């Protein structure tokens, strides 16, 4: 179904909804060319959306239209002989069920949408005598096939939902009549019947009566399972029964009594699941438990004590459910990323419930923990595994230990259920052992605050079904702002309009109205109110980290306009003089901060692979001059084959900065196929994740279209090109949120790197300065920059002169024209991850190496004595050359280089629960201890050259004094390197 025809269907549906009563047939006759099975399918989909939005009358009207049109099409398509057509249709579905199961049945149904009518249920009943006569010795097999086919019909996801349910229910009735003397299988059919009846109720089809029918079916099934001792089946039936009772309560049918009945059913089901070790069933029941208790807390007439008790019960239920979910995650193989995404989709509801309960209990710290933990979970886990184990694969011995611990935990849990006075000490010890072995460890609130200094704030969003939350987190406090349902509806409408216009083939309307659109988003998010509170309580705030949720990742939040108190117009990023960055969640931010990248002098660039981006050449040729060590793949040489070959992989593993200037595109329907267009094809996100090693990379710049877009799903998994390069090892990625203009992009990035040269490591600050410059600079200002920018050679100044001259051709403003003031030009790029890196000075590099040499003197001399003497010969009085020589020597010895990089890493800020303020690991200075003495203790052992002995003197003396030099085995040393084979 193409987009144009879909829009035509929607227009016809809108016309039907708006036409006066009785004129529907006239409207349909005027558009006969649209009256087909596709129209029926779209009617069903729109009806489902209207039902969800609470528009019951319109939903029912459209379902009636779909049913009548479907019946008409069936009549037309069969030449009036509908009964024969239905019989043939039923035989095709039975055959499909035997050969291909549910998917095959759905394919047949999609090809015969007009035959999905209630009369098909009668056809099923009428066909049974002939089927049983045809297979007299396989009666149960025939009945089972009919039931399985009816279950597939019930699950049809492409429209005609009400009709499919009615057909399935009629079929279940036929099966039940044949299973009177087969109690276990009868119980199974009763469960299927109950699910179908409850679904009818949830669709608004005679809900009270159909819920009673569902409960009657579940009660009979539960009775059978109890009588026969079928505990596993009983657990599932009780869970279904609890769901039906909860649905009654949601619909206002005697809610207090029915919630109590639901909780009773869930309680019995949970007990059975615990006893039998049914982890998935238990997690499902505990989740349902949590929502039932949450609903119970909101009953009219509750006392404060009753409400509090119900919320505490809900909290415990969701907490245990999440523990079970984590256990189930551990059963998934490391190579099952697709399954993990589906798994997260399935269990995201537990996080939603837990966050809502935390809010009602006023546990805001717990709320932000669960909010953050629910985001980008697969990405965080993959990063943790890659950081902990080479290749990102948990070693087999560790995997076996984890499996043994999971079994022991399950056994301990079952024993506790049977003990009169349970003691969970041993169980907690087992869980602790398991957590210590697992690379992924949940981030708690104190660790979130430890990410922030006294000038930095995090704004983190979370979208719930009826509102959205904005958490404001600083090093000292946490604030929460909660939207109304009306705010959420406005946000959804704004986002739909934004994305619809952007994804239009001609998105000129989106480009031309972007500034006005952004003006309306800030009030919807109530950022003025949130920021006023922030600066009132945190006036020293200078840096902002944005953690969006779901579709908010797609919007340029840093570019939202604000009116200051003085009436001056500013953008969000202007309020934070040290820059704005983005992150998927706090845990990934922590992982990025732990990646020390003190170097920024080795560039690897991909330049204009398709040879149709002239400004990509300008961009790379100018920026590359800033790097003393540079490699470039340009034009036809910039292929995926060349990039991923063994030689380039080795270079990439030592690269400090990776820069792509090329075409790119993001595919929201298949994000792993998104990628960067090179000369021989696409470097996909899947290739990036599987092949790139960027463990020394400080920054990846993706100067291309849509490199910052994210796949939108309910779990906020953050599948994007950004995540691919972060997973590969880079702590920071510079990306674009939309299809960009190559001229303004080149100017923006050249200016960014010009500023970055002036303030090394300050990525976010440099980008912010460049964006402000691009939007505010006039034609005359660009011309002045062309003449004065130190990055331009004379050749480039001359080449760019006619380009800048063309900018002044705006007849109204002339040289005062600001050609790039639209946010389309200046706001597309943002930094994901760490917005700044502590760049090591040459003196610091030498000092770090000296300290390592002093700490490991005998070990290093024994192993590397001769090569150290060679290094000593290269050292002199020039710090820059000495540092380069040292790093060249270390990079040939990866284990030593890793120790050196760790030594260069900045000291991490930590929080203590004590009242003292002091450095981690060092007591706070007392009356007898001066601050100078404390600092002296902190730096003791790191002796830079010039204090007593120079570095080359230290090496020379150490080598002369050591008699081993690798000629004989030195005494054992636990810090010594293992011999290499």
C-alpha positions, 0 to 999 in steps of 0.5 A: 500500500503506497503512501498516496493511496493510504492518504486517500483512504484517510481522506475518505474516512475523514469525509465519512466521519464528518458527513451527515447521517444517512449520506455514508453510501453517497460518499462511498459511491463517489469514491468507488475506486477506493472501496477495496480491501485496503480501505477496510484494513485502514478503517480497522486501524483508524478505529483501533486508534480512536478506541484507544483515544476514547472516541468510542462512537467514531470507533464503532461507526468505522468498524460498522463501515468496515464490516459492511464494506467487507461483506459487500466485497466478499459478495462481489468477489464470490459472485454472490455465492458467499457460503462456498467462498467461505468454505474454501477460505476455511479449508485454505486456513486449515491447510496454512495452519498445518504447513506454516502455523500462525504466520501462514494463516495470517497471509491467507487472511490478508489475501481475503480480507473481505471474507473475514465475516462472522458468518465464517464461524457458522462455516466452521461449525458446519464443516466439522462433521465432514472433517471428522468423517474424513479422518475417523481415526484422528478425531483429536488431531482434527479438533486440535487443528481447528483450535490452533487455527482459531487461535491464529485467527484471534491473533490477526493483527491487520484489521477486522479485529472484532470479526476475527474475535467473533469467528474464533469464539464460535470456533472455540465453542465447536471445540468445547462441544467435542472435548466434554470428556477431555478435561485437560484440553477442555481447560486449555480451550476455556482459557483461549475462550476467556482471552477472546471474551476479555479482548472483546470487552477491552474493545468496548464490545458489550464489556460487562457481559463479555467479561462475565463470560470470560470469568466463567470460562476461567473459573471452569478451567481453574476448577479442572486444573485444580481437580487434576493437579495441573499446577502450571496450567492453574497458575496461568489460568489464575493470572488470566482470571486476575486480569479479567477481574482487574479489567472489571475494576478499570471499567468501574464495575464494583472496583473494590471487590473485583480488585480484591478478587484479582489480587487473590488470584494473582497471589495464588498464581505467584505462589505456584510459580515460585514453587515450580520455579517458573521465572517468566510466569512469576514476572508476569504475575508480579507485574499484574500484581503491581498494577492491581495494587496501584489501582487499589491505592486510587479507590475512592474512600481510601484512608491515607493508611490504606492508600500508603499500604497499597502503594507499598505493596505495588512497589514491592511487587514491581521490585520483585518483578524487575528482579525476575526480569533481570534473571530472565535477561541473563538467560539470553545469549550474547549474540541475541540482540534482536531478541533482547530488543523484543525482550525489552519491549515486552517488559518495559511495562514493569518500569512504567508501573514502577516509576508511577508508584515511586512518584506517588510514594514521593520516592523521586530518587528511586524514580529517576534510578528506574527511569534511567535504568530503563533507557538504552539498556542493551547499549549500556550492557554491551559497553560494559561487557566490551570494557570488561572483556576483550572482544565483548564476550564473557569468558566461558569460565565466568559464564559457567560460574554465572549459570551455577549461581543462577541455579543456586539462587533459584533453589534458595528462593524456592527453599525460602518459600517453604520455610516457616522462618525464612532467612534470606542471608544466603540468598543475598550473598548469592545475588551479590556474588552474581552481580560482582561477576556480571559486567553490567551493574545498575547505576544508583542515585549517588553515582548519578550525582557523582557524575556532576560537578558544581557547575553542571546540571542534567535535565532528563525526560521520561514519557508516561502514558498520561504525562511526561516527567522532567527531572532536574539533577545537580550535584546537590539536589533533585527536582521533578516537574510533572506535566498534565495530560493536556501537555502530553497531548500537545507534545505528541501533536507537535512531534507528529507534525514535525516528523510528518513535515520533515519526512515529506519528500519536499520538506521545504515547509519543515525547513521554512517553518523550523524557527517558528515550530521551535518557539512553540515547543519550549512552552509545551515542555514548560522549560521557562518554569523549569529553568527559572527554578534551576537558576534560582536554586543553582545560580552557578550552573554553566553546563547542561546535559540533556537526556531525552526520551523516545521521540524527544531525541529527534528534536534540537532541544539545545536550540529552543528559544527563550525570552530573558528577563531583559526582553532579549531573545536567547536560545537554550544553549546560550544560558549555559556558557560551558556548553550543552551535550546529549546522552542516552542515559546517566549510565552511558554518561558514566561509561563515557567519562571513564574513558580517558582520552588525553590525546588529540593529534592523530586524525583519520578522515573519510573524505567525499567518497562519492565525489559530489560534495565539494564542501566535504573536500574544503572541510577535510583539507582545512581541518586536517592541517590541525593534526600532525599525524593524519591519514585520509581515505578520499574519493574512490579510495574511501571504501568499506573494504579499505576502511575495514582491512587489517592495516586500517583497522590497526591505524583506527585502533590508535586513532585519536579522532575519526572524521567522516565527511560524506553522505549518510541516511538513517532508516527508522524502520531498519536502523541497523541498515542505516549508515555512511555512504562510502565509495563501494557501498554503505558502512552500516551501523551493523558493520560499525558495531561488529568491526570498529575498535576505537579504544584510543579515539577521543571524538568521532565527527559525522559530517553527514545527514541524519547521523544523530537520528534514533530509532523510536521505540517504547523502550528507548533503546537508542539504536543510532549511528551515535550508539555504534561509535560510542560502543566502538570506543569513542566517548564523544560523537558529533552528529546531525539531527537532520539532512544538512546543507553542505555549505553551512555544515562546512563553515560550522565545522571549520569554525568549531575546529578553529575554536577547539584549537584555541581551547583544547578538549572543550568540544561542547564549548567550541561547537556552541561558539561556532553555532552562535557565530554561524547564525549571527555572522553577516556577509561582511563578517564571513568575508572578514573571517575568510581573510583572517582565519588562521586555518586558511592557506592563501590558496583557500582564501582565494578559492573561497573569495567568489563563494563569499562574494555571492552571499552579498547578493541579497538585495534588501540587506546586502553585506548585512545579510545573515545567510545562516540565521535559520536553525536549519543551518546552525542547530543541526549538530550536537554532541552525544556523550562526553562534551569535554576531554582533559587534554594532557600537556607534554609536561604531564605526559613526561611526568606520568611516564616518569611516575610509572617508571619509578613505580615499576623500575625493576620490572620495566628494566628487566623486560625492556632495558635495552629499548629504554636505553634507545629511548633515552638516546632520543630525549633532550630539552624539547618537551614536545619531542620528548613526549612524542618519543615516549608515546611512540615507545609506549604504543609498541607495548600495549599493556604499558600504554594502558597503564600510562593512559590510566595515569593521565586520566583525571581524578574522578569526583566521588561522593561520601556519605560522611559530613567531611569534605575531602579528596577520595582516599585522603583524610581532610586536613586537620588543625596540625596539617596544612593544605600545602602538606595535603597536596604534597601527600597527594602528588608524592611519588610523581617527580617531574624531570628537573627535580634531582634527576632528569628522565634520561638520567633516571633511565640511564642510572636504572639500567646501569644498576640493574644486572639482569637486563633480560639475561637471567631470570629476575626474582619473582615479582607479582607485578611483572608482565607475563612472558609472551609466546 
